[in-house]
Amino acid sequence: MTTTMTRAAAAVTLHGVSRVFGRGPAAVRAVDDVTLEFPRGGWTAVMGPSGSGKSTLLHCAAGLERVDTGRVMLGDTDLTGAGDADLTALRRTRIGFVFQSFNLIGALTAEQNVALPLRLAGSRPSRSIVRSTLDAVGLADRARHKPRELSGGQQQRVAIARAMVTRPEVLFADEPTGALDSTAARTVLGLMRAMADAGQSIVMVTHDPGAAAHADAVVFLRDGRVVDRLAGAGAREVADRLAAWER
């Protein structure tokens, strides 16, 4: 794993990244020669038609998927040649990830789920850190509840707290509101907006123009390539632009 001495302006940078699944005539180029920067302290949404490579791009940027060509930089750290142990350590300390399906452990309480990344990293988490993180997502009074005792929106907020307890440089979110009703989705997006305003770098894949409009900028993919960008756009403009690329 290589780290340069100059401070990177971007939270994550992709240089000519491609990811191919399969071989020969059946090969699918899910990400095709993408060069892209996700700014430090900014919130970027990634959108595109079904099969455009959104989630694969996110997984490559987060070090969850190996790239076939190109380079992925987390700040000044080159993830491309990093070994599995190094990538695991980075994902436990410098990267947070939130999934559509929450991925909470049903046998653990909310506070135990939040403490899990710290335990996996070899730390003994203090209750005050875990409780303050739950408090930041408005769930201090649900610390001892298990996932089945929480609503979908509350479970997603626990998942966000779990992702944030290590104070990651970048929060990656893959359809974080996809399983939520509109009220819960607004709560989660408002929380993420507050985090971005406080300087948290966020990269989010979404199919929802309303969710994307909460971000600072929207990047559009089609057939694995970046084809468009918008900054500061409302939901209607985002929806119109997405519809244009789906035709």
N, C-alpha and C positions, 0 to 999 in steps of 0.2 A: 504494500500500500504506500503510495507516494504522496507527500505533502509538499507543496511549494511554499516559499517564504513570503510571497506577496499576498496581501489580503484580498480575497475575491469580493467583488461588488455584488455578485449574485449568490443567492442561497444554494441554488442548484443550477448547473450548466450542462447541457447535452451538446456534444460536438459530433456531428455527422453520425448519429446513432441509428443503427438498424437492428431489427429483431425479426428473424425468419423462423417459421414453424414448418416442419416437413422438408422434404427434399424433392428435387426434380420437378416435373410438371405439376405436382400437387403442392409444391411449396407455397406458403402464404407469407407475404412480407407485411407483418402486422405493424411494424414501425419502419419507415423508409427514409433513411438519410436525414434525420431531423437534427437541426441545430437550433437550440432554444435556451433562453435564460429565464429562470424564475427568480424574481428580485428578492433580495433580503428585506424582510419586514413588510412584504406585500402579500396580497391574496390573489391568486390566479386560478380561474376556473378553466377546465378543459372540456370542450364539448365536441360533438360530431355525430354523424349518423351511426346507426348500429353497425358494428364491425369496422369502425374507422381506426381502431387501435388505441382508444383512450386509456383503457385500463392497463394495457401492455406498456404504454408510455409511462404511466404512473408507476408501475412496478419496476420498470427499468430505472427511473429517476430515483426511486427509493432503495435501490439495491436488492430488490426482491427477485428480479429477473436478470440474468446475465445478458449482455448485449453481444451481438455477433460482430458488429463493427462499430467504430467510434469510441468516444470516451464520455464517461459520466463523472462530473465533479460535484462533490458535496462541499460547498465552500472551497477550500484549497486542497481538499483530499480527493485523490483520484480513486474512484470505486472500481474502475474497470478491471484492474489486475489484482484486486484485493482477494485474499483467501477467505474461505468460509468462516473461519474463526473471527477474522477482522470484521467481516460484514455483520456477523451476529452481534459483535460488540458494539458496532456503530448503530445498529437497529435498536439496541437496548439503551443507548445513551444519547445519541444525537438525532435520531429520527423517531417521530411518533406516527402511528398509523391508525386510522379509524375506518371501519368497514360498514357496509350497509347492514349487515346481519349482526352487528354489535360484538359477537364473539366473546361474550362474557362467560365465565365458568359458573354453571348453575349451582354448584355446591358451595360456592364462596359468597360471602356478603359483599356489598358494594365496596367497603373499605378494604377487604381482602383482595378483591379484583384490582383495585387501584394500586395496592401495594405490590402486586405481583411482578411488574417489570423491575422494581428495585430489588426484590428478592432474587429474581433470575440473574440480575447483574452482580449478585454477591453482596448486596448491602442489607443492613438491618434497618428497614424504614421506620422512622419515628412516627408515632400516631399523630403528632401535631402536623407533620408535613402532609400525611394522607388526608387528615380531616380538613386542613386548609385548602387542599386541592379540591376536595368534594364541595367545600363551602364556595369555592370560586365558580362552580357550575350549579350552585343553588341546591345542593343535595346533602348538606351537613346533617340534616335530620333524617336521612335515609341510609346512614352509614352501615347500619346493622341489618338492612333488608337484603334479601337475596333477589336475583334477577326476576324470578317469577312473581315477586311481590311488588315489582315496579312496572310502570307503564313503558311503552316503547320509547317515548321521548326521554323518560328518566333513564332507561337503560343506555340510550345513546349518549346522554350526558355523563354517565358513569364511564362509558368507553372513551369519551373525550378526556375525562379526568385521568384515566389510566394512561392514555397516550401522552398527557402533559406532565405527569408527575416527575418524569426525569428531566423536565425543562429542555425539550428537544429544540434543535436549531430549526427544524422544518416539521410541520404537521402535514402529512399526506392523508387525504380523505377520499375514499372511493364510494360515491353515491351515499353520502352520510345521511341524507334525508329520504332516501328511496323507500324505506320501510315505514315511514312516519306519516301520520295524518297532518293536515295543513297547520293546525295549531302547534303541534309538537315541532314540526319542521321550522316554523317561524322562530320558536324559542331557541332551537339549536343553531340556526343561522344567525340569530342575534348574538348568541354567545360567541360564535366564531368571528363575527364582525368586531365585537369588543376585543377579542384576542388579537386580531389583525391590527386594530387601532393602537394596541399597546405594543406593537412591534413584532408579533409572531409571524413568521413566514408560513404561508399555507398554500398548498397545491391541492385542488379539489377537482375530481371528475364528477360530472353531473349531466343528466339528460334534461334537467328542469331549468328553463330560462329564468324563472323567478328566483331559483337558488343562485344561478350564475350571476344575476344582476346584483347580488350582495357583494360580489368580489370586486376588486379594483380593476381587473382586466379579464377578458375571455379570449382563449386561444381555441381556434376551430381546427379539427383534423378531418381529413377525408382520405381514405385509402392509405392510411399510415403516414400522411404528410401534413405539415402545417399549411393551411390554405388561407387563413384569415385571422385577424385579431380585432378586438374592440376594447376600448378603455372607457370606464365610467358610463356604460350604457345601461338603459333601463330594460325591464323584462320584455317589453314589446319589440324593441330594436334587436335584442338578443334572439328572440323567437323568430323574427323575420329573417335574420341572417342565417340562423340554423336551417330554417325551411328552404332557403335559397340553395344551401349546400346539400340538402337531402333530395333535391329534384334530380 
